[in-house]
Amino acid sequence: MLLGAGLTGLCTPALADTGQPLQPISAAEWNADKARHLLERAGFGGTPQEVARFAAMTPEQAVRTLVRYQNIPDKFTPFDDSGSHDDGLEPFASSRPAATDLAKKSGESLGVKVKPEGNRRAQQVADRYLYWLRASRLETHRLGYWWANRMLSTPRPLEEKLTLFWHGHFATSEEKVHDYRKLLVQNETLRQHANGKFRDLMVAVAKDPAMLAFLDAGVNVKGAPNENFAREIMELFTMGVGNYTETDIKEAARAFTGWNYDKLKFVVNPGQHDDSMKTVLGQTGRFDGEQVIDILLAQPATADFIAAKLYRYFVREDISPELKTQLGRVLRDSGYDIAAFMQTVLLSQDFYSPASTATRIKPPVELLISTYKKMELKAVPGIPDFNEQTEMLGQKLFYPPNVAGWAQGRSWITPGLLLARGNVIYDTVYPPIDFSAPDRTPNGLYQILPVADKLAQGLDVTTATQPEGKTMGDMSMSMQADRDEDFNTRLASYHAWRKAIEKVKPIPRDTVQLNLSQLLRQAHCQTTAQAVDHLLQRFVSVPVSDAVKQKLTALISDDLGTTDLNIADSYMEDAMRNLLHVILSLPAYQLG
């Protein structure tokens, strides 16, 4: 029953686009509920104090404060790099076989020379390759925490919300990039241009090392163009499907030939760039990549596509063709100014309409950050692990599933995922006592620890690295002694994890610093009914029925043995945490 009641808002039909849906709301319509909705959508929710502050403004002041955030100082601490990378790793091989084959052929790879003689002459090359995969992954997890803490504590929430949106739009993953430094550069690029001109953002992303690595710029050369980036810029980044031909993709790919990166810098290799005539979307010239971007931005379909995608993310999924066209016109007339477009959207009647209010399923990252924020936490807890929790729910920062990014809306909710969301909340409210830090516990630990133990006992490498369950009698005669081999992969995995964990700084592992008793005292709650009302108003955007409120009140009153919080003041924390877990497990809590 609660599932149906909690999610019915998603089935609310879109407003008929008659009148002026983008007309701004009036000051007379502005109130605390609308301020709360604005903070939820243009950021990660608000505390009661923040809601009151924004409710005291005019709607124009409130929206401008969020949209024109450059006026607000931001002194957030830069990412604390562990220094796990060194220049010898460049250029990083495309695979382990590529790294070791190069070592055999040239005598050196990844900054390591092959031993002149002896067993396992290329072992250090295999070690180095696997080390960087492990170290970059661990650093990317630290990067996820750094960004999550920024989302939680920023005085400029729309900046981070837009950066998160663009991260899904220009999706690149550590799974292919294999370099947290490039992902950090991209994250900062998205943030720098988040509310600026879309052309500046598009050009910056096209020259971004992470994007160039992700979409195979290194093999996009004159005479053999690679179509990956050209296809995605048309299909996913600008116009959308159906507004171009395969010939347009092939011609545009030639314009981007020679675009590449050197370490963390964009470069153009003139000898690899095709400077001949090209025809893209009916226009002909000796186009380079920037000129192709300008051609794409001149297409009406691009403004419609970008405007509609922003609207679906920040307002509601269902929009009519007429409203989509109107939104595209607003964006195009502004010169693709994202701040101006967002200001129009966040002030609009449609943004605050019943069709748009509390009808959006919160994506996993937003769900957790908004929960922490409403709990008034000062930092993202290290126990449980934020990256593991969001991955369990389907959205891990810096690991989008593919170049199309994450699906939105109903894809976030299945019966299994709804249960998982409740479990994630439980582990936040009640931190697990059997927690094992994933950044100190290697993947495949069951394979690595036996190797370490056997080496410590003085066994030879062949014996120490044979798979568990195998005996020397199972092995061929050639393996009865330490094998003569170029390298040992299991040994390399052990060396790589040991070095990565030694080099990469650990993620701080504080538990959630939650004090519900204090929050309720500050709200002047005197009874269990008032406590229920306060927690529902603080955390839940969807109105909850009186019947549910009565059940929640009965639950907490029974746990406390009284309805009087003054009597229960000294012992009510655990019972309040149980109540909060129940509230945050309601289907209604998934909507914002």
C-alpha positions in Angstrom: 0.0 0.0 0.0 2.8 2.4 0.9 4.6 1.7 -2.3 1.6 2.7 -4.4 0.9 5.7 -2.2 4.4 6.8 -2.2 5.1 6.6 -6.0 1.7 7.8 -7.4 3.2 11.2 -8.1 5.3 9.7 -10.9 2.1 8.9 -12.7 0.8 12.5 -12.5 0.1 13.5 -16.1 2.1 16.4 -17.5 0.5 19.7 -17.5 -1.2 20.7 -20.6 1.2 23.3 -22.1 -1.4 26.0 -22.5 -0.8 29.4 -21.2 2.7 30.2 -20.2 4.3 27.3 -18.2 7.7 29.2 -18.2 6.0 32.4 -16.7 7.7 33.2 -13.4 5.8 32.6 -10.2 4.9 35.7 -8.2 6.1 36.8 -4.8 2.7 36.1 -3.4 3.0 32.4 -4.3 6.4 32.0 -2.6 6.5 30.1 0.6 8.5 27.6 2.6 7.3 24.6 0.7 8.4 26.1 -2.6 11.8 27.1 -1.1 12.2 23.5 0.1 11.4 22.2 -3.4 13.9 24.6 -5.0 16.7 23.5 -2.6 15.8 19.9 -3.3 16.0 20.2 -7.1 18.7 22.9 -7.5 20.9 21.3 -4.9 20.8 18.4 -2.4 18.0 19.5 -0.1 18.1 21.9 2.8 18.0 22.0 6.6 15.1 23.7 8.2 17.4 26.7 8.8 18.3 26.9 5.1 14.7 26.5 4.0 13.7 29.4 6.3 16.5 31.6 4.9 15.4 31.0 1.3 11.7 31.4 2.2 12.5 34.8 3.5 13.8 35.9 0.1 11.7 36.8 -3.0 11.6 34.0 -5.6 13.9 36.0 -7.8 16.5 36.5 -5.0 16.3 32.8 -4.1 16.8 31.6 -7.6 19.5 34.1 -8.4 21.4 33.1 -5.2 21.6 29.5 -6.4 22.1 30.2 -10.2 24.6 33.0 -10.0 26.8 31.2 -7.5 30.1 32.7 -8.5 29.1 35.6 -6.2 29.5 33.2 -3.2 33.0 32.4 -2.0 33.9 28.8 -2.2 37.0 27.8 -0.2 36.7 24.0 -0.6 40.0 22.1 -0.1 41.5 20.8 -3.3 41.9 17.1 -3.8 44.7 15.7 -1.7 46.7 13.7 -4.3 48.6 10.7 -2.9 51.3 11.1 -5.6 50.8 7.6 -6.8 51.6 8.4 -10.4 55.0 9.0 -12.0 56.0 10.0 -15.5 57.6 6.7 -16.2 54.1 5.2 -16.5 53.5 7.3 -19.6 52.4 6.3 -22.2 50.4 3.7 -20.3 49.9 0.5 -22.2 46.5 -0.5 -23.5 46.8 -3.9 -21.8 49.1 -6.1 -19.8 50.1 -8.1 -22.9 50.9 -4.8 -24.7 53.1 -3.7 -21.8 55.0 -7.0 -21.5 55.3 -7.5 -25.3 56.8 -4.0 -25.6 59.3 -5.0 -22.9 60.3 -8.1 -24.8 60.6 -6.2 -28.0 62.4 -3.1 -26.9 63.9 -4.1 -23.6 61.9 -1.4 -21.7 58.3 -0.6 -20.9 56.4 1.7 -18.4 59.7 3.2 -17.3 61.2 -0.2 -16.4 64.1 -2.0 -18.1 64.0 -5.7 -18.6 66.6 -7.6 -16.5 69.6 -8.6 -18.7 69.4 -12.2 -17.4 67.7 -14.4 -14.9 64.2 -15.7 -14.3 61.1 -13.5 -14.7 63.0 -10.8 -16.6 59.8 -8.8 -17.3 58.3 -9.2 -13.9 58.6 -5.6 -12.9 56.8 -4.5 -16.1 53.8 -6.7 -15.2 54.0 -5.4 -11.7 54.0 -1.8 -12.8 51.1 -2.3 -15.2 48.9 -3.9 -12.6 50.1 -1.5 -9.9 48.8 1.5 -11.9 45.4 -0.1 -12.5 45.0 -0.7 -8.7 46.5 2.7 -7.6 44.3 4.7 -10.1 41.2 2.8 -9.0 42.0 3.5 -5.3 42.7 7.2 -6.1 39.4 7.4 -8.0 37.6 6.1 -5.0 39.2 8.8 -2.9 38.2 11.3 -5.6 34.6 10.1 -5.2 34.7 10.9 -1.5 36.3 14.3 -2.2 33.5 15.2 -4.6 30.8 13.8 -2.3 32.1 15.9 0.6 32.1 18.9 -1.7 28.4 18.2 -2.6 27.6 17.9 1.1 29.3 21.1 2.4 29.3 23.5 -0.6 27.6 26.9 -0.2 27.0 26.7 -4.0 24.8 23.6 -4.3 23.7 24.2 -7.9 27.3 24.2 -9.0 27.8 20.7 -7.8 24.3 19.6 -9.0 25.1 20.9 -12.5 28.5 19.2 -12.4 26.8 16.0 -11.5 24.4 16.4 -14.4 27.2 17.1 -16.8 29.1 14.1 -15.5 26.2 11.9 -16.6 25.9 13.8 -19.9 29.6 13.6 -20.8 30.0 10.2 -19.2 33.6 8.9 -18.9 34.6 6.0 -16.7 37.7 5.0 -14.8 37.1 1.5 -16.1 38.5 2.6 -19.5 40.4 5.9 -18.7 42.6 4.2 -16.0 43.8 7.6 -14.8 42.2 9.4 -11.8 44.2 12.5 -12.7 42.4 12.8 -16.0 39.0 12.3 -14.3 39.9 15.0 -11.8 40.8 17.4 -14.6 37.5 16.6 -16.3 35.6 17.1 -13.0 37.1 20.5 -12.6 36.4 21.4 -16.2 32.7 20.5 -15.9 32.5 22.5 -12.7 34.3 25.5 -14.3 31.8 25.7 -17.2 28.8 24.2 -15.4 26.6 27.3 -15.6 28.4 29.1 -18.4 28.0 29.0 -22.2 27.4 25.5 -23.5 29.8 26.1 -26.4 32.6 26.8 -24.0 31.8 23.6 -22.1 31.4 21.5 -25.3 34.8 22.7 -26.7 36.5 22.1 -23.3 35.1 18.6 -23.1 36.1 17.8 -26.7 39.7 18.7 -25.7 39.5 17.0 -22.4 42.2 14.2 -21.9 39.7 11.9 -20.1 37.2 12.2 -23.0 39.9 11.8 -25.6 41.1 8.6 -23.9 37.6 7.3 -23.4 36.6 7.7 -27.0 39.9 6.6 -28.6 41.3 9.8 -29.9 44.7 8.2 -30.2 43.6 6.1 -33.1 41.6 8.9 -34.8 44.2 9.9 -37.5 44.3 11.1 -41.0 43.6 8.3 -43.4 42.0 6.1 -40.7 39.5 8.2 -38.8 37.9 6.7 -35.7 34.2 7.6 -35.6 33.6 7.2 -31.8 33.8 10.8 -30.7 32.0 12.1 -33.8 29.2 9.7 -33.3 28.8 10.4 -29.6 29.0 14.2 -30.0 26.0 14.1 -32.4 24.0 11.3 -30.8 24.5 12.0 -27.1 26.2 15.4 -26.5 24.3 17.8 -28.9 21.5 16.9 -31.4 20.2 13.5 -30.4 19.3 10.5 -32.6 17.7 11.1 -36.0 19.2 14.5 -36.8 22.3 13.4 -38.7 23.4 10.8 -41.2 26.2 8.3 -41.2 28.0 10.4 -43.7 27.9 13.4 -41.3 29.6 11.2 -38.7 32.3 10.1 -41.1 33.0 13.6 -42.2 33.0 15.0 -38.7 35.4 12.3 -37.6 37.9 13.6 -40.1 37.6 17.1 -38.5 38.7 15.7 -35.1 41.7 13.7 -36.5 44.9 14.6 -34.8 43.2 15.7 -31.6 45.0 14.0 -28.7 46.5 14.5 -25.3 50.0 14.5 -23.9 49.8 13.4 -20.2 47.2 15.9 -19.0 47.3 18.4 -21.8 45.4 18.7 -25.0 47.5 18.6 -28.2 46.9 18.6 -31.9 49.3 16.5 -34.0 49.3 18.4 -37.3 50.6 15.4 -39.3 47.6 13.3 -38.1 45.0 16.0 -38.9 43.0 15.8 -42.1 42.8 19.3 -43.4 41.0 18.5 -46.6 37.4 19.6 -47.5 34.6 18.1 -45.5 30.8 18.3 -45.7 28.9 18.2 -42.4 25.2 18.8 -42.1 25.1 20.5 -45.5 28.1 22.8 -44.9 31.4 22.4 -46.7 34.9 23.6 -45.7 38.3 22.6 -44.3 36.7 22.1 -40.9 38.5 21.4 -37.7 36.8 20.1 -34.5 35.8 23.5 -33.1 34.2 24.5 -36.4 32.2 21.2 -36.4 31.0 22.0 -32.9 29.8 25.4 -34.1 27.9 23.7 -36.9 26.2 21.4 -34.4 25.3 24.3 -32.1 23.7 26.1 -35.0 21.2 23.2 -35.5 17.8 23.9 -33.8 17.8 20.2 -32.7 20.8 20.8 -30.4 19.1 23.6 -28.3 16.0 21.5 -28.1 17.9 18.4 -27.1 20.1 20.1 -24.4 17.2 22.2 -23.0 14.9 19.1 -22.7 17.6 17.0 -21.0 18.2 19.7 -18.4 14.5 20.1 -17.9 13.9 16.4 -17.4 16.7 16.3 -14.9 15.7 19.3 -12.9 11.9 19.5 -13.4 10.1 16.5 -14.7 10.4 13.7 -17.3 7.2 14.2 -19.2 7.2 17.3 -21.4 5.2 17.9 -24.6 6.7 18.6 -28.0 5.4 22.2 -27.7 7.2 22.8 -24.4 10.4 21.2 -25.7 10.4 23.6 -28.6 9.8 26.5 -26.3 12.6 25.4 -24.0 15.0 25.1 -26.9 14.1 28.6 -28.0 14.8 29.9 -24.5 18.2 28.3 -24.5 19.1 29.3 -28.1 18.0 32.9 -27.6 20.2 33.2 -24.5 23.2 32.2 -26.6 23.3 28.8 -24.9 23.8 30.5 -21.5 23.1 27.8 -19.0 22.7 30.1 -16.1 20.2 32.2 -17.9 18.3 29.1 -19.0 18.3 27.7 -15.4 17.1 31.0 -14.0 14.1 30.9 -16.3 13.4 27.2 -15.4 13.8 27.5 -11.7 11.4 30.5 -11.5 8.8 29.0 -13.8 5.2 28.1 -12.9 5.8 24.7 -14.3 8.7 24.0 -12.0 6.5 24.5 -8.9 3.4 22.8 -10.4 1.9 19.6 -8.9 3.2 17.7 -12.0 6.8 18.7 -11.0 6.8 18.8 -7.2 8.0 15.7 -5.3 7.6 13.5 -8.4 11.3 12.8 -9.2 13.0 9.6 -8.0 16.2 10.6 -6.4 19.3 9.1 -8.0 21.5 7.2 -5.5 24.2 9.9 -5.1 21.5 12.6 -4.5 19.6 10.3 -2.1 22.6 9.8 0.1 24.0 13.4 0.0 20.6 14.8 0.7 20.2 12.4 3.6 23.5 13.4 5.1 22.6 17.1 4.6 19.3 16.8 6.4 21.0 14.9 9.2 23.3 18.0 9.4 26.4 15.8 9.0 29.7 17.7 8.5 31.4 15.0 6.4 30.4 11.9 4.4 30.8 8.9 6.7 33.6 6.4 5.9 31.6 3.6 7.6 29.8 2.3 5.6 31.6 3.1 2.4 30.0 5.8 0.2 31.3 4.3 -3.1 30.1 0.8 -2.2 26.7 2.1 -1.2 26.1 4.1 -4.3 27.4 1.3 -6.5 24.9 -1.1 -4.8 22.1 1.3 -5.8 23.4 1.7 -9.4 25.3 5.0 -9.5 29.0 5.2 -8.6 30.8 8.5 -9.2 33.4 8.3 -12.0 32.0 4.9 -13.1 29.0 5.6 -15.4 27.9 2.3 -17.1 28.6 3.5 -20.6 29.1 6.7 -22.7 25.3 7.3 -22.5 25.6 7.8 -18.7 23.0 6.7 -16.2 19.4 6.1 -17.1 17.1 8.2 -14.9 13.6 8.1 -13.5 12.0 4.7 -12.9 15.2 2.8 -13.7 16.4 3.8 -10.3 13.6 1.8 -8.6 12.9 -1.9 -8.7 11.6 -4.0 -5.8 15.2 -5.2 -5.2 16.6 -1.7 -5.4 13.9 -0.3 -3.1 15.0 -2.9 -0.5 18.6 -2.1 -1.1 17.9 1.6 -0.5 16.4 0.7 2.9 19.5 -1.4 3.7 21.8 1.4 2.8 19.9 3.8 5.1 20.1 1.2 7.9 23.8 0.9 7.6 24.1 4.7 7.7 21.9 5.0 10.8 23.5 1.9 12.4 27.1 1.6 11.1 28.1 -2.0 10.6 30.4 -3.5 13.3 32.0 -6.0 10.8 33.1 -3.3 8.3 36.2 -3.9 6.2 37.6 -0.9 4.4 37.5 -1.7 0.7 40.4 0.6 -0.1 42.6 -1.5 2.2 41.1 -4.8 1.2 42.2 -5.8 -2.3 39.8 -7.3 -4.9 40.5 -11.0 -5.1 41.9 -11.0 -1.5 41.3 -14.8 -1.3 43.8 -15.2 -4.1 46.4 -12.7 -2.9 46.7 -13.5 0.8 47.8 -17.1 0.2 50.6 -15.8 -2.1 51.8 -13.5 0.6 51.6 -16.1 3.3 53.6 -18.7 1.2 56.2 -16.2 0.2 56.6 -15.3 3.9 57.2 -19.0 4.6 60.1 -19.0 2.2 58.4 -21.0 -0.6 59.5 -20.4 -4.2 57.4 -18.2 -6.4 56.0 -21.1 -8.5 54.8 -22.9 -5.4 53.6 -19.8 -3.7 51.5 -18.6 -6.7 49.9 -21.9 -7.7 46.1 -21.8 -7.4 44.5 -22.9 -4.1 43.4 -26.5 -4.1 46.1 -27.5 -6.6 49.0 -29.7 -5.4 52.4 -30.1 -6.9 51.2 -33.6 -8.0 48.6 -31.9 -10.2 51.2 -29.8 -11.9 53.3 -30.9 -14.9 56.8 -32.1 -14.4 58.1 -28.8 -15.7 56.5 -27.0 -12.7 58.2 -29.2 -10.0 60.7 -26.4 -9.5 60.6 -22.6 -9.8 59.6 -22.0 -13.4 61.7 -20.2 -15.9 59.2 -17.6 -17.2 59.0 -14.0 -18.4 56.7 -13.0 -15.5 54.2 -14.5 -13.1 50.8 -12.8 -13.2 49.6 -13.9 -9.7 52.9 -12.6 -8.2 52.3 -9.3 -10.2 48.9 -9.0 -8.7 50.2 -9.4 -5.2 53.0 -6.9 -5.8 50.6 -4.5 -7.4 48.1 -4.4 -4.6 50.8 -4.3 -1.9 52.5 -1.3 -3.6 49.1 0.4 -4.3 47.9 0.2 -0.7 51.3 1.4 0.4 51.3 4.4 -1.9 47.6 5.5 -1.9 46.4 7.4 1.2 43.5 5.7 3.0 40.0 7.1 3.0 39.1 8.5 6.5 36.8 6.0 8.2 34.6 7.9 10.6 31.1 6.6 11.3 28.1 8.8 10.9 28.1 11.6 13.5 24.3 11.7 14.0 22.6 13.3 17.0 18.8 13.1 16.5 18.1 13.9 20.1 19.8 17.3 19.7 18.0 18.0 16.4 14.7 17.4 18.1 15.6 19.6 21.0 16.6 22.4 18.7 13.2 22.0 17.0 11.5 22.3 20.4 9.7 19.0 20.0 7.9 18.1 23.2 5.9 15.0 22.2 6.4 11.9 20.0 3.8 13.3 17.6 5.8 16.5 17.2 9.0 14.5 16.7 7.3 12.5 13.9 6.0 15.7 12.2 9.4 17.3 12.4 11.3 14.4 11.0 8.8 14.0 8.2 9.0 17.6 7.3 12.8 17.6 7.5 13.3 14.5 5.3 10.3 13.7 3.2 9.0 15.8 0.3 5.8 13.9 -0.3 2.9 14.5 2.0 2.4 11.5 4.3 -1.1 10.4 5.3 -2.5 10.8 8.8 -2.7 7.0 9.1 1.0 6.6 8.5 1.8 9.4 10.9 -0.3 7.7 13.6 1.5 4.4 13.0 4.9 6.1 13.3 3.8 7.9 16.4 2.6 4.7 18.0 5.9 3.0 17.1 8.1 5.7 18.7 5.8 6.1 21.7 5.9 2.3 22.3 9.7 2.3 22.0 10.1 5.2 24.5 7.4 4.0 26.9 5.9 7.6 26.8 4.7 10.3 24.5 6.6 12.9 26.5 10.1 13.6 25.1 11.1 15.4 28.3 10.7 12.1 30.2 12.6 10.2 27.5 15.3 12.9 26.9 18.2 10.9 28.4 17.5 7.6 26.5 15.7 8.5 23.3 18.5 8.5 20.7 18.4 4.8 19.7 14.6 4.8 19.5 14.7 7.9 17.3 17.3 6.3 15.1 14.9 3.4 14.6 12.1 5.8 13.8 14.3 7.6 11.3 15.2 4.4 9.6 11.6 3.5 9.2 10.8 7.0 7.8 13.7 6.9 5.3 12.7 3.5 4.2 9.2 4.7 3.1 8.7 4.7 -0.7 7.7 8.4 -0.3 11.3 9.2 0.7 12.6 8.1 -2.7 10.8 11.1 -4.2 12.0 14.7 -4.2 
